[in-house]
Each structure stands twice: as structure tokens, then as C-alpha cells.
Amino acid sequence: MITSNSKRALAALMLAHCAGMIDLVALPIWVGTLVAHYHFDPMQAGLLASLFLGGAVLASAMLAPYFNPDTARWQAAIGFSLSALLFAVAAQTSHYLLLAALHAACGITTGMSLSVTHGTIARGSNPHRGFALVGIALGVFAILFLGAAPPIVASLGGPVLFYLFAGVMAVGALACALAFPRPSGDGLPRVTQPRQPVPRQIWYGIVGIACMGLVQSMTFSFLERVGSDRGFGLNAVTGVLIALGFVNLLPAPLAALLEKRLPARTVLMAGPLVQALLVVVIMSSVHFAPYAAAASVFAAVMIFTHTFAFGLMARLDRSGRAMAATPAMLMTGAAIGPILGGTLVQGWGYASLGPVTLVLGVAASFCFSRLPRSSAVQTQEALA
């Protein structure tokens, strides 16, 4: 019997998280490839990425209320298998409408798999630690992908990016089929009333994460482009992406170590503000050093903050249903990000992203302030 505590099951969850969160790693290369190799304008390229993210939102929002640990394994494996097939088909065409349909379909299948993956992590005995561990895996994956993908795409052409995506999804599907955790070993009682409403406070967290996801994708989509358009050079920008990948190894284990030392709500309130200030630096700097410094830590802020959010919110709802909607939380904002960012960049330049992200950062910080303190959640758990 494979349980969520086994090494095989943990490895499967790590690989599934990496495959499902491919946008968090690949978005700048994704949009950059669509602009440079497919010759789409920023708005068109952003829309394709938004369609993928929108499909993931739709799948997660529809499936999360019906999350069932008994069927999660096969939902994850089937979803990633279909994503691998659809990305392979996308590599065969440059027709915009067909690519749009394929991006949306891939988003739906990937979102289904990621939703049940996050729901399964949330049912573990320590969801904060579980999400931190899969975050570490995502950091390692980011280093490998961001270091290898740009030169491969530059030498072999745009379609190879979709083949890389297909390979990642195929690995995720195989891992889920062989070793995805079974519900009998998750350390929690069987959920007998899946229709009970999600605790009201969680909705504030959902809006806050959506705002952070919007800032993340709106900026990350054009992280590579802004560096290239300002003449920093391919090697320098690729170096920043690799550095970003290495930095991304730190926030998840750091969040795990600091789980008991930092108040979760304080971290959540500060995270969006730091994220917004980094965007201002990235999008307004005409010099390489400030751009590189801010860009290299940009994604780490989201990973660190979201680990605390996942842990706190998962403890508010132990059924796993709320956290099964994590892709919808992240990608509702993220789906809007590429197209909104492309529209702003095309109309008013890169610097226009700064003021918009500041407003979103303040909104997210306010929403997180409405969540209960960690001590209050611990009291609720003790009484339960």
C-alpha cells in the first residue's frame, strides 16, 4: 500500500506539482518564444498563456468542490497524459486559432491533475511542510528548465518548447499512475460530509492569492522580454533566469524552517507589498544590476508567501477541498496576467506595470489581514 508518507508517494507529489505548475517556471520563456519565434505581438502571446491558465482555473473551480481522495490518483494520471498529448500536437502547428484551442484544452487537463494533487497535499498531517517540500522540488526543476530551455529553443526553434512541455507532462503522468498517494494512508479520517461550506475566512485568502498570482504572471510573462528589449543580451538574461532558479530553492525550505517562528498572517500581509516593489524595480530600471537583483528574487517571494498561505488555509479546512482549488486561486489572477500585461506593455510600455502591481499588492495585503492568526487556528483544531 502506498501512503502519502512514503518516499514514492512524496516523489509522485513533487513531480506532479512540477508538471502542474509549469507556468510558474516557464512563463517568461513561453511568452518570449511566442513573440520571438512565432512572431505574435505581446497581446497575442499573452492571450495564449492566459487561455492555458484560464483552462486550469475552470478545471480547478469545477472539480475542487467534489474532490475525492479515492479517485485522485487516476484523475492526476489521466489529466497529465492528455496534457502531454495536446502539447505534442501544439508543436505541430503555428496556426494561432488552433494554438489557442490547444492552450485552453491543455490548461483544463493540467488544472484537473494539479487540483487533486494540491487537495491530496492538504490532507496530510502537516500541509505547510508538505507544500514546502513540493516547492523545493519546483525550485530544482526551475534550475534545470530555465538553464536548458532557452538555448535549446534558440537553436532548434519554437516548437521544441511544446515538446519539452509534453515531456514534463508525460513524466508527471507516469509518476501519478505508479505512486500517487492512496487515501487510506493520509493520516486523516474519511471525509463524510463533502458538501459542508468552506470556512468563510478562506475566501479572503483566495482573493489575496489571486491578486498575487495576477502580479506574478503579469510580470513574469515579460521578465525575459523586458531584459532583451533593453539590450541586456541573451546570455545576461538567461543568466538571470538561471539565478532565479537557484534562488527559488531557498524560499520553500526557509518557509518550512520558519513555520513556528514567523506569524503566518504577518508573512502574508508583507509578501504582496514586497512583490509589488520588486515589480517596480524590474520594469522601470534601465540598468542591468537592479533588474537582475530584483528579477532573481521575484518568484521566491511568491513561493515563500504562498507556502504560509497554503499551510494556514489547509488547517482551516481539513477536507482538502479548499486547497484543491489552489490552481483556481493562483491561476484566476495568473490567467488575466499575461493578456493584461501584454495590453499594458503594448499601450504604455513596461513601466506601466509598476503602478498596477502596487494597487494589487495593497489589495492582497488587506485580504490576508482578514485571515485568523495561527494561534486562533490552533485553538480551533484543539477544540475540534
ABEGO torsion letter per residue (X at the ends): XBBAABAAAAAAAAAAAAAAAAAAAAAAAAAAAAAAAAGBBAAAAAAAAAAAAAAAAAAAAAAAAABBAAAAAAAAAAAAAAAAAAAAAAAABABAAAAAAAAAAAAAAAAAAAAAAAAAAAABABAAAAAAAAAAAAAAAAAAAAAAAAAAAAAAEAAAAAAAAAAAAAAAAAAAAAABBBAAAAGBBBBABAABBBBAAAAAAAAAAAAAAAAAAAAAAAAAAAAAAAGAEAAAAAAAAAAAAAAAAAAAAAAAAAAAABBAAAAAAAAAAAAAAAAAAAAABABAAAAAAAAAAAAAAAAAAAAAAAAAAAAABAAGAAAAAAAAAAAAAAAAAAAAAAAAAAAAEAAAAAAAAAAAAAAAAAAAAABBBAAAAAAAAAAX
